[in-house]
C-alpha cells in the first residue's frame, strides 16, 4: 500500500499527525487535529489547512503573554470553524481527554524518531522525502509517485479468491 500524508503517518489501524516540536503551541495544534479526526475524519485536512492559513497566530511571539488556556480557547474556535458548531462541547472536552493527550504524545515521539524538524514534512511509505519544508505542487507529486505506482502495478501479483 502506498501512503502519503503531509505531517501525517498512517498505518492500517491509526492515522495521526506529527508536529514541529520547536513551537510552544504545536502540541495543542496536534491535539486539535486528533480531536477533529476523531469527530469527523473529513474535517481533518480542512483544519490542517486552517492551521497553515493562520499559523502566525500561534507562533511563540504572538502567544508568549497568553495562558495555555487562552491558546486552547483560540484553537477551539478554529476547530469549530472546520468541524462545525454542533461539535463545540466535544471539541472542548477533547482537550481534557487523556486519549487525545496520549495520541498527541505518541505523534510527537514518532515525529522525533523520524527526524521531523519543520513543516510541512512529507513521508512516502514511511520514508521522508528530501523536498520537505515547502509545499509540493501536483507535478512534483506525480514525479515522485508515478514511478512507485508503476513499479507496484508491475510487481503486484493477482489475487484470486
Beta strands, then each sheet from edge to edge (+ up, - down):
strand 1: 4-6
strand 2: 8-10
strand 3: 15-17
strand 4: 122-124
strand 5: 127-128
sheet 1: 1+ 4- 5+
sheet 2: 2+ 3-
end
